[in-house]
Amino acid sequence: MSVTAAKGFVASGLACGIKPSGKPDLALIATADRSLATAAGVFTTNLVQAGPVRVSKAHLGDSRAVGVILNSGNANAATGATGRAHATRMCELAAAGLGVATNDILVCSTGLIGIPMPMTPIEAGVAPLVAALAAGTEAGDAANDGILTTDTVRKQAAATFETSPDASHATVGGMAKGAAMLSPAMATMLAVLTTDADVAPAALQRALTSAVAVSFDHLDIDGARSTNDTVLVLANGVAGGPTIQIDSGSSYHRFVDALTDVCSQLAEMMARDAEGATKFVRVTVRGARSMAEARIAARAVSRSQLVQCSLFGGDPYWGRVLSELGASGVYLDPEGTDIAYNGITVCRDGIACAHDEATVVASMQGRDIEIVADLRLGHGEATFLTTDLSPAYIDENMRTS
């Protein structure tokens, strides 16, 4: 169930001293035989992009990579040319240890912004990191531990799919970190995905873009967009079978489904582990004129601080939901809109309707809450993941930490 679930990949993680706490802060994922894998990436749309983001983008120019080195505890963002040089140096160190070219290594960082990367511990840590590379669940766990920041749990997932009519199978595995600054395009997160399927470069990039669009991009906790957001995927082809192309028909679609499944599992884990959250919330807008408008409306409700505050209080205050829908910029008829909490309609045709108030309030005390708004205008539908807004979130983010 980890990034090593796909055959032919190895991983490691350790504490090298970036974090004062002494917790794990360095990780490495690589092909077991050090061969080049097909690689693709999706990155933050924030114009303030960390050095590692810019370096990884450059190294993906040939759509090939052997591995990914990652650190937590320092974002290496807003650190200028020196930060980019440090990101490149991390690639050089990993490449030397693996015996490959520098531009065949991708790099990710997460942590505090605006603080120079402490390279001394990284310089000392990469050799033992390479030596610790191994297959299996424990190695995947160690790598995941190495990228966590305020996360309280590991975030790992895997899925298997058929690659050809003769029932050959391949696996997609992945790990992620993310617990705050969660917003579309993307959440403040790092994710590395692996697959033992043979996937052509164009197909891998399109599949990843598609998977991210309906998973990580549908996660919106606070509207904040980070500087380091990165999702990478490596495909080594060890499982055999024909190369998956965009025009491969059902095999391509099965791969997209598996990749989307893993990304969606990881996105939900991030929402459930969001800083200070006491509620995990699915916001669905259906009946919009288009899927694009449904996404806009669902995003507006998901990131509304007023809605999130009422969720923390366990209050099914549908008036705030209706108001956010109306302010979202999409077309709706307020007197043709229905809103339900946990399957119980509380607003019909834009006004309060009879319902069992005690049942709704009781259901709001649970951790999982579902809000469904039906605009009754078309077939557009989108679901976003969010949480409540609690004092613990403010406490976590009111200082540099």
C-alpha positions as CSV (number, residue, x, y, z in Angstrom):
1,M,0.0,0.0,0.0
2,S,3.0,2.3,-0.4
3,V,5.2,3.9,-3.0
4,T,7.0,0.6,-3.2
5,A,3.8,-1.4,-4.1
6,A,4.8,-1.3,-7.8
7,K,7.4,-3.8,-8.7
8,G,10.9,-2.6,-9.4
9,F,11.0,0.4,-7.1
10,V,13.0,1.0,-3.9
11,A,12.8,3.6,-1.2
12,S,14.4,4.9,2.0
13,G,14.0,7.6,4.6
14,L,15.9,8.8,7.6
15,A,16.7,11.8,9.9
16,C,19.6,13.8,8.7
17,G,19.3,16.8,11.0
18,I,17.2,19.3,9.0
19,K,14.5,19.2,11.7
20,P,15.6,20.3,15.1
21,S,13.3,17.6,16.6
22,G,15.4,14.8,15.2
23,K,12.4,13.4,13.3
24,P,12.9,11.9,9.8
25,D,13.4,14.6,7.2
26,L,15.0,13.0,4.1
27,A,13.6,10.4,1.6
28,L,14.6,8.8,-1.7
29,I,12.6,6.8,-4.3
30,A,14.4,5.1,-7.2
31,T,14.1,2.4,-9.7
32,A,15.7,-0.8,-8.2
33,D,18.0,-1.3,-11.2
34,R,18.8,2.4,-11.6
35,S,17.3,2.3,-15.1
36,L,15.5,5.3,-16.5
37,A,11.7,5.4,-16.0
38,T,9.2,7.4,-17.9
39,A,8.4,10.4,-15.6
40,A,5.7,13.2,-15.5
41,G,4.8,15.9,-13.0
42,V,2.2,18.4,-12.1
43,F,3.2,21.5,-10.1
44,T,1.9,24.4,-8.2
45,T,0.4,27.3,-10.2
46,N,1.7,29.8,-7.6
47,L,4.0,32.2,-9.4
48,V,6.3,32.0,-6.4
49,Q,7.8,28.6,-7.1
50,A,10.4,27.0,-4.9
51,G,13.8,26.1,-6.2
52,P,13.0,22.4,-6.2
53,V,9.9,23.0,-8.3
54,R,11.9,24.8,-10.9
55,V,14.7,22.3,-10.9
56,S,12.4,19.3,-11.2
57,K,10.5,21.0,-14.1
58,A,13.9,21.4,-15.9
59,H,14.9,17.8,-15.3
60,L,11.6,16.5,-16.6
61,G,12.4,18.0,-20.0
62,D,13.1,14.5,-21.4
63,S,10.3,12.8,-19.5
64,R,12.7,10.4,-17.9
65,A,14.0,10.0,-14.3
66,V,15.6,7.4,-12.2
67,G,14.5,8.7,-8.8
68,V,13.3,11.5,-6.6
69,I,15.0,12.9,-3.5
70,L,12.8,14.7,-1.0
71,N,13.2,16.6,2.3
72,S,11.0,18.0,4.9
73,G,11.6,20.7,7.4
74,N,12.7,23.3,4.9
75,A,10.8,24.4,1.8
76,N,13.8,25.9,0.0
77,A,11.3,28.5,-1.3
78,A,11.9,32.3,-1.7
79,T,15.6,31.5,-1.5
80,G,16.7,32.8,-4.9
81,A,19.5,31.5,-7.0
82,T,21.1,29.9,-4.0
83,G,18.0,27.9,-3.3
84,R,18.0,26.6,-6.9
85,A,21.7,25.7,-6.6
86,H,20.9,23.8,-3.4
87,A,18.1,21.9,-5.1
88,T,20.5,21.0,-7.9
89,R,23.1,19.9,-5.3
90,M,20.6,17.6,-3.8
91,C,20.1,16.0,-7.2
92,E,23.9,15.8,-7.7
93,L,24.3,14.0,-4.4
94,A,21.6,11.5,-5.0
95,A,22.8,10.9,-8.6
96,A,26.3,10.3,-7.5
97,G,25.1,7.7,-4.9
98,L,23.0,6.0,-7.5
99,G,25.5,6.2,-10.3
100,V,23.3,8.2,-12.7
101,A,23.2,11.6,-14.3
102,T,22.2,14.6,-12.2
103,N,19.3,15.5,-14.5
104,D,17.9,12.0,-14.0
105,I,17.0,12.9,-10.4
106,L,13.9,15.0,-9.4
107,V,13.8,16.9,-6.2
108,C,11.0,18.0,-3.7
109,S,11.1,20.0,-0.5
110,T,8.5,21.0,2.1
111,G,8.6,23.0,5.2
112,L,9.3,26.6,6.2
113,I,9.5,29.3,3.5
114,G,12.2,31.9,3.2
115,I,14.9,30.1,5.2
116,P,18.1,28.9,3.5
117,M,18.4,25.2,3.1
118,P,20.9,23.7,5.6
119,M,23.0,21.7,3.2
120,T,25.5,20.3,5.7
121,P,23.1,17.6,7.1
122,I,22.0,16.8,3.6
123,E,25.5,16.4,2.4
124,A,26.1,13.9,5.2
125,G,22.7,12.2,4.9
126,V,22.5,11.2,1.3
127,A,25.1,8.4,1.4
128,P,23.3,6.5,4.2
129,L,20.0,7.3,2.5
130,V,21.2,5.6,-0.7
131,A,22.6,2.7,1.3
132,A,19.2,2.1,3.0
133,L,17.3,1.8,-0.3
134,A,15.1,-1.3,-0.2
135,A,11.9,-2.8,-1.6
136,G,8.9,-3.5,0.5
137,T,6.4,-1.9,2.9
138,E,8.9,-0.9,5.6
139,A,11.1,1.0,3.1
140,G,8.0,2.7,1.7
141,D,6.9,3.7,5.3
142,A,10.4,5.1,6.0
143,A,10.3,7.2,2.9
144,N,6.8,8.5,3.8
145,D,8.0,9.4,7.3
146,G,10.8,11.4,5.7
147,I,8.4,13.9,4.0
148,L,5.9,14.5,6.8
149,T,5.7,17.9,8.5
150,T,2.6,18.7,10.5
151,D,1.0,15.5,9.3
152,T,0.0,13.1,12.1
153,V,-0.3,10.0,9.9
154,R,1.4,8.5,6.9
155,K,-0.5,8.9,3.6
156,Q,-0.1,5.9,1.3
157,A,-2.2,4.1,-1.3
158,A,-2.1,1.5,-4.1
159,A,-4.3,0.1,-6.8
160,T,-4.0,-2.7,-9.4
161,F,-5.4,-2.7,-12.9
162,E,-5.4,-4.9,-16.0
163,T,-2.9,-3.8,-18.7
164,S,-4.1,-6.0,-21.6
165,P,-6.9,-8.4,-22.6
166,D,-4.9,-11.4,-21.4
167,A,-5.4,-10.1,-17.9
168,S,-1.9,-9.0,-17.2
169,H,-1.8,-6.7,-14.2
170,A,0.2,-3.7,-13.1
171,T,0.2,-1.6,-9.9
172,V,0.1,2.0,-9.0
173,G,1.5,3.0,-5.6
174,G,1.9,6.3,-4.0
175,M,2.8,8.4,-0.9
176,A,2.0,11.9,0.0
177,K,2.3,14.6,2.7
178,G,-0.1,17.4,3.3
179,A,-2.0,18.8,6.3
180,A,-2.3,22.5,5.8
181,M,-2.5,25.3,3.2
182,L,-4.8,23.0,1.2
183,S,-6.2,24.6,-1.9
184,P,-6.9,23.6,-5.5
185,A,-4.0,23.7,-8.0
186,M,-2.8,22.2,-5.7
187,A,-2.9,21.6,-2.0
188,T,0.3,22.3,-0.2
189,M,1.6,18.8,-0.7
190,L,4.2,16.5,-2.1
191,A,3.2,13.2,-3.7
192,V,5.3,10.6,-5.5
193,L,3.5,7.9,-7.5
194,T,5.0,4.8,-9.1
195,T,3.8,2.2,-11.5
196,D,5.3,-0.9,-13.0
197,A,3.2,-0.4,-16.2
198,D,4.9,0.6,-19.4
199,V,3.5,4.0,-20.2
200,A,4.5,6.3,-23.0
201,P,5.6,9.9,-21.9
202,A,2.6,11.7,-23.4
203,A,0.1,9.2,-22.0
204,L,1.7,9.4,-18.5
205,Q,1.6,13.2,-18.5
206,R,-2.0,13.3,-19.7
207,A,-3.1,10.6,-17.2
208,L,-1.4,12.4,-14.3
209,T,-2.9,15.7,-15.2
210,S,-6.4,14.1,-15.5
211,A,-6.0,12.3,-12.1
212,V,-4.8,15.4,-10.3
213,A,-7.7,17.5,-11.7
214,V,-10.3,15.4,-10.0
215,S,-8.5,14.5,-6.8
216,F,-5.9,16.9,-5.4
217,D,-7.4,19.8,-7.2
218,H,-10.8,19.1,-5.5
219,L,-9.3,19.5,-2.1
220,D,-9.8,23.0,-0.6
221,I,-9.4,23.6,3.1
222,D,-8.4,27.2,3.4
223,G,-7.9,28.6,-0.1
224,A,-4.1,28.9,0.4
225,R,-1.8,27.8,-2.4
226,S,1.7,26.8,-1.6
227,T,5.0,27.4,-3.3
228,N,6.2,23.7,-3.4
229,D,3.2,21.7,-4.5
230,T,4.4,18.7,-6.6
231,V,3.0,15.4,-7.8
232,L,5.4,13.2,-9.6
233,V,4.9,9.8,-11.2
234,L,7.5,7.2,-12.5
235,A,6.6,4.3,-14.8
236,N,9.3,1.6,-15.1
237,G,7.5,-1.0,-17.3
238,V,8.6,-3.9,-15.1
239,A,5.1,-5.5,-15.2
240,G,5.5,-6.0,-19.0
241,G,2.7,-5.8,-21.5
242,P,2.3,-3.4,-24.4
243,T,3.2,0.2,-24.0
244,I,0.2,2.2,-22.9
245,Q,-0.5,5.1,-25.3
246,I,-3.1,7.8,-25.2
247,D,-4.9,5.9,-28.1
248,S,-4.6,2.5,-26.4
249,G,-8.3,2.5,-25.6
250,S,-9.4,0.5,-22.5
251,S,-5.9,-0.1,-21.2
252,Y,-5.2,3.7,-21.1
253,H,-8.5,4.3,-19.4
254,R,-7.9,1.6,-16.8
255,F,-4.5,3.1,-16.0
256,V,-6.1,6.6,-15.6
257,D,-8.7,5.1,-13.3
258,A,-6.1,3.4,-11.2
259,L,-4.0,6.5,-11.0
260,T,-7.0,8.6,-10.1
261,D,-8.0,6.1,-7.4
262,V,-4.6,6.4,-5.7
263,C,-4.6,10.2,-6.0
264,S,-8.2,10.3,-4.6
265,Q,-7.3,8.1,-1.7
266,L,-4.3,10.3,-0.8
267,A,-6.3,13.5,-1.2
268,E,-8.9,12.2,1.3
269,M,-6.2,11.2,3.7
270,M,-4.9,14.8,3.6
271,A,-8.3,16.2,4.3
272,R,-8.9,13.9,7.2
273,D,-5.5,14.9,8.6
274,A,-5.9,18.6,8.0
275,E,-4.5,20.8,10.8
276,G,-6.9,21.2,13.7
277,A,-9.9,19.7,11.8
278,T,-12.7,18.0,13.7
279,K,-14.9,17.4,10.6
280,F,-14.3,15.8,7.3
281,V,-16.7,17.3,4.7
282,R,-17.8,16.4,1.2
283,V,-19.4,19.3,-0.6
284,T,-21.3,18.3,-3.8
285,V,-22.9,20.7,-6.2
286,R,-25.1,19.0,-8.8
287,G,-27.5,20.2,-11.3
288,A,-25.2,23.0,-12.5
289,R,-25.2,24.1,-16.1
290,S,-21.7,22.5,-16.6
291,M,-19.1,20.6,-14.7
292,A,-16.9,23.7,-14.7
293,E,-19.6,25.8,-13.0
294,A,-20.2,22.9,-10.5
295,R,-16.6,23.1,-9.6
296,I,-16.6,26.8,-9.1
297,A,-19.7,26.6,-6.9
298,A,-18.4,23.7,-4.8
299,R,-15.1,25.4,-4.3
300,A,-16.8,28.5,-3.1
301,V,-18.7,26.6,-0.4
302,S,-15.7,24.5,0.6
303,R,-13.4,27.5,1.3
304,S,-16.0,29.7,3.0
305,Q,-14.9,30.5,6.5
306,L,-18.4,31.1,7.6
307,V,-19.6,27.7,6.4
308,Q,-16.5,26.1,8.0
309,C,-17.2,27.8,11.3
310,S,-20.8,26.5,11.3
311,L,-19.5,23.0,10.6
312,F,-17.2,23.3,13.6
313,G,-20.2,24.2,15.7
314,G,-22.2,21.3,14.3
315,D,-24.8,23.8,12.9
316,P,-26.6,22.9,9.6
317,Y,-26.7,26.6,8.7
318,W,-27.8,26.2,5.1
319,G,-28.3,29.9,4.6
320,R,-24.5,30.4,4.5
321,V,-24.3,27.7,1.8
322,L,-26.9,29.3,-0.3
323,S,-25.3,32.7,0.0
324,E,-21.9,31.3,-1.1
325,L,-23.5,29.6,-4.1
326,G,-25.0,32.9,-5.1
327,A,-21.7,34.7,-4.7
328,S,-19.6,32.1,-6.5
329,G,-20.1,33.6,-9.9
330,V,-22.0,30.7,-11.5
331,Y,-25.6,31.1,-12.6
332,L,-28.4,29.8,-10.4
333,D,-32.0,30.4,-9.5
334,P,-32.0,30.8,-5.8
335,E,-35.7,29.8,-5.7
336,G,-34.8,26.6,-7.6
337,T,-32.0,25.4,-5.3
338,D,-32.1,22.6,-2.8
339,I,-29.6,21.9,0.0
340,A,-29.2,18.8,2.1
341,Y,-27.0,17.9,5.1
342,N,-26.2,14.2,5.5
343,G,-29.0,13.2,3.2
344,I,-31.7,15.3,4.9
345,T,-33.0,18.2,2.8
346,V,-33.2,21.4,4.9
347,C,-33.7,23.9,2.1
348,R,-36.0,23.4,-0.9
349,D,-36.7,25.9,-3.6
350,G,-34.4,28.3,-1.8
351,I,-36.3,28.4,1.5
352,A,-36.5,26.4,4.7
353,C,-38.4,23.2,4.4
354,A,-39.9,20.8,7.0
355,H,-37.4,18.2,8.3
356,D,-36.4,16.4,11.4
357,E,-34.2,19.0,13.0
358,A,-33.0,16.8,15.8
359,T,-31.9,14.1,13.4
360,V,-29.9,16.6,11.3
361,V,-28.3,18.1,14.4
362,A,-27.4,14.7,15.8
363,S,-25.8,13.7,12.5
364,M,-23.7,16.9,12.5
365,Q,-22.0,15.7,15.7
366,G,-20.2,12.9,13.7
367,R,-16.8,13.4,12.1
368,D,-18.1,12.9,8.5
369,I,-20.5,15.4,7.0
370,E,-21.9,15.7,3.5
371,I,-23.5,18.8,2.0
372,V,-25.3,18.5,-1.3
373,A,-26.6,21.5,-3.2
374,D,-28.8,20.8,-6.2
375,L,-29.1,23.8,-8.6
376,R,-31.6,21.9,-10.8
377,L,-30.3,23.6,-14.0
378,G,-28.3,20.9,-15.8
379,H,-26.1,17.9,-15.5
380,G,-22.9,19.5,-14.1
381,E,-21.7,17.9,-10.9
382,A,-18.5,18.2,-8.7
383,T,-17.5,17.1,-5.2
384,F,-14.9,18.9,-3.2
385,L,-13.3,17.9,0.1
386,T,-12.9,20.3,3.0
387,T,-13.1,20.5,6.8
388,D,-14.4,22.7,9.5
389,L,-12.4,25.7,10.8
390,S,-11.4,25.2,14.4
391,P,-9.4,27.2,17.0
392,A,-6.7,24.6,16.7
393,Y,-6.1,25.5,13.1
394,I,-5.6,29.1,14.1
395,D,-3.3,28.1,16.9
396,E,-1.2,26.0,14.5
397,N,-0.8,28.7,11.9
398,M,-0.6,31.9,13.9
399,R,3.2,31.7,14.0
400,T,6.1,30.4,12.0
401,S,6.1,26.7,12.8
